Structures are given as C-alpha cells and as structure tokens.
Amino acid sequence: MRNSRFKAMSLTDAAAARVQEIIAGSDRPIVGLRVGVKNGGCAGMSYTMEFAESAAPNDEIVEDKGVKLLIDPKALLFLLGSRMDFKLDKLSSSFVFDNPNQTSACGCGESVEITPVSPDALAADG
C-alpha cells in the first residue's frame, strides 16, 4: 500500500458525509471506498465505486475528510485531480465526478471519455 504525497482525488463535504453514513450503516467491516474506471458505455469509460473490506497491495491510498479512497493503479492517471461530489435532487441522488481529465460525456451521463495524465507531465511537475 502506498500513501500519496499529493492528493490524487478529493471529496466534497457532501460526498464525504454520504460515504461515512453508508459505511456506518454497513453490516461488514469497510476500510474505504474503492474508486476506478472501466471500459464501456457509449463514451468509452465509466467510473466505478465499491466499498472495500481490505486494500490491495498496489492501491493508491488517499484520505480526505475522514474517508479513505483506494484507487487502482491502472485508474490513477485517469482520476488525478478529480473531485467526487454527492448530489441530491428531488428525484434522484448520486455521486458525481468533477474530473479535469474528462474530455466528453454521453447524453445519458453514464459514461465519459477520459484522457489520462501523461507520466511525463507528472515528472515535469515533480
């Protein structure tokens, strides 16, 4: 397990509160929220989230506002700089991502196109 020297992702207060509420109500031990991306959907990729009972050896671990985020190393370059929010409307509630690497989204909002951060760009910022 590695801890970031920078925050790969962050949470709004609303997202952190909702994740903590869900974890508190769980009937199993949860160590954090696993966040990633997968191929699929009309725009090419979609965000994934699941509660994790343990961290994987290569997870990037980010702690923000009392929540531990576990990021798969394959997803890290797609998620760098992202902020996760929780939106509550009259008819729905959902977690949403504000991702500076996202270049487009489909009309239904279920999938996105994301350009990963270049490792060279990271080295230049280093």
C-alpha positions in Angstrom: 0.0 0.0 0.0 1.2 3.4 -0.8 0.1 6.8 0.5 0.0 9.7 -1.9 2.5 12.5 -1.4 -0.2 14.5 -3.2 -3.9 14.1 -3.3 -4.9 12.2 -6.4 -8.6 12.8 -5.6 -10.6 14.8 -3.2 -14.2 14.7 -1.8 -16.7 17.5 -1.2 -18.1 17.7 2.2 -21.4 16.2 0.9 -19.6 13.2 -0.6 -17.6 12.6 2.5 -20.7 12.8 4.7 -22.6 10.4 2.5 -19.8 7.8 2.3 -19.3 7.9 6.0 -23.1 7.5 6.5 -23.1 4.4 4.3 -20.1 2.9 5.9 -21.5 3.5 9.4 -24.7 1.6 8.4 -22.8 -1.4 6.9 -23.1 -4.8 8.4 -19.5 -5.7 7.5 -16.1 -4.0 8.2 -15.3 -1.4 5.5 -11.8 0.1 5.2 -12.6 2.5 2.4 -14.2 3.3 -0.9 -12.5 1.8 -4.0 -12.7 4.2 -6.9 -11.7 3.4 -10.5 -12.7 3.4 -14.1 -13.7 0.7 -16.6 -14.1 0.5 -20.3 -17.7 0.6 -21.5 -20.6 2.8 -22.3 -21.2 5.0 -25.4 -18.5 7.5 -24.5 -15.9 4.8 -23.8 -15.4 4.6 -20.0 -17.4 4.8 -16.8 -16.5 5.4 -13.1 -16.6 2.6 -10.7 -17.1 2.6 -6.9 -17.4 -0.1 -4.3 -16.8 -0.4 -0.6 -13.7 -2.4 0.2 -13.1 -4.7 3.1 -9.3 -4.5 2.5 -6.8 -2.6 0.5 -5.0 -4.2 -2.4 -1.1 -4.2 -2.2 -0.8 -1.6 -5.1 -3.7 0.6 -4.2 -3.1 4.4 -4.2 -4.5 5.4 -0.8 -5.9 8.9 -0.4 -7.5 10.1 2.9 -9.8 13.1 2.6 -12.3 14.4 5.1 -12.3 11.2 7.2 -12.7 8.9 4.2 -10.2 6.5 2.8 -10.2 6.3 -1.0 -8.5 3.2 -2.6 -7.5 3.9 -6.2 -6.5 1.1 -8.5 -3.0 2.0 -10.0 -4.5 1.4 -13.5 -7.1 4.1 -12.9 -4.8 6.6 -11.2 -3.7 8.6 -14.3 -7.4 8.8 -15.4 -8.5 10.2 -11.9 -5.7 12.6 -11.0 -7.2 15.9 -9.8 -10.8 14.6 -9.7 -13.2 15.7 -7.1 -16.1 13.5 -6.1 -19.4 15.1 -5.0 -22.8 13.9 -3.8 -25.8 15.5 -5.4 -29.3 15.2 -4.0 -32.2 16.3 -6.2 -35.9 16.0 -5.9 -36.0 12.7 -7.9 -32.5 11.3 -7.5 -29.3 11.2 -5.6 -25.9 10.2 -7.0 -22.1 10.6 -6.7 -20.7 12.7 -9.5 -17.1 13.3 -10.6 -15.6 16.6 -11.5 -12.6 15.3 -13.4 -10.2 17.7 -15.2 -9.1 14.8 -17.5 -12.6 14.1 -18.7 -13.0 15.3 -22.3 -16.6 14.4 -23.0 -19.6 12.6 -21.7 -22.5 10.8 -23.2 -26.0 12.3 -23.1 -27.3 9.8 -20.5 -24.5 10.7 -18.1 -23.5 7.1 -17.6 -20.2 7.1 -19.5 -17.3 9.5 -20.2 -14.3 10.0 -22.3 -11.1 10.5 -20.2 -7.6 11.3 -21.4 -5.1 10.0 -18.9 -2.5 12.4 -17.4 0.9 11.8 -19.1 3.6 10.4 -16.8 5.9 13.0 -18.4 3.6 15.8 -17.2 3.8 14.4 -13.7 7.6 14.3 -13.8 7.7 17.9 -15.0 5.5 19.0 -12.1 7.6 16.9 -9.7 
